[in-house]
Amino acid sequence: MVVRACRCALVNAIQPGIVKKVNKMSVPAMQMENIGHFLGACQELGMSQSELFRTPDLWDGITVGSKPAEITLTLVRLRDLHPPR
């Protein structure tokens, strides 16, 4: 499974079906769509826009260098709002 699809699986584990369509192909446009689905789901789960990384923060990491701090902060905040059961 592509890494960005794993993030969709993460939010679907918190609230089943929150991301209805997960693209499994590695086509860049589809993977960027998965990132958008993940970020939208995070907002539906109670996160504010300021707590979210931006799509390029993750996507650019493939070729240029990502912003791991922003990505990590989003995942930590998601965990804080929805702790593991």
N, C-alpha and C positions, 0 to 999 in steps of 0.2 A: 504494500500500500504506500502511496506517495505520502511524504511527510505532511503536506498541507491537508490531505484527506484525514490524517490522524487527528488533526485539531477538530475537524467536523465530527469525528467519532467521539471525541472527548465531550463536546457539548451535547451530543445526542445521548451520551451516557448520563449526563446530568438531567436532561429533560428529553426523553425519547421523542423523536420526530421533529425536534426544533429545526434541524436542517433536513429538509425533505429530499433534496437532490444533492448527492455527493458525487462529483466527477472523479472517476478513477483513472482516466487517461492522463498521460503526462504532457498533454498539449498545454502550452503556456497560458492561453486564454482561459482554459477550463480550470487550471490550477489557481489562477488569480481569482476566478469566480469562487472557488472553494474558500480562499482567504476572506473574501467578502461575506460569504455565508457564515463563516466562523465569527467574524466581527459583528455582524448583524445579530447573530444568536447571543453573543455576549451582552449586547445592549438589551435584548429581550430578557436576559437573565438578571438585569439590574445594574449593569455596569454603565458608567457615563462615558461619553466620547473621549474625555480627557484621560481615562484609564486604559484606552486601547492603543495598541501600536497601529501604525498606518500600513497599508498593504505594501508599499515599497520597502518599509523597514524589514520585512521578511523576504519579499520577492527579490530585492536587490542582492541579498546575501548569496544568491546562486552565482552571480557574476562579479559583483563589486565588493561586497562586504555588508553584512547585515548590521542592525542595531540591536545586539543581544539584550541590552539593558531594558529597552522598551518592550521587547517581546517577553522577557522574563517578568517584568512588572505586570503585564497583562495577565499572564498565566498565574502569578501569585495572587493577584486580586481576585481572579476567578475562583481560585482555590479557597480564599478567605470567605467569599460570598457563599460558596457551595462546598463546604468541607467534605472530604470522603466519608462515606457511610461505613 
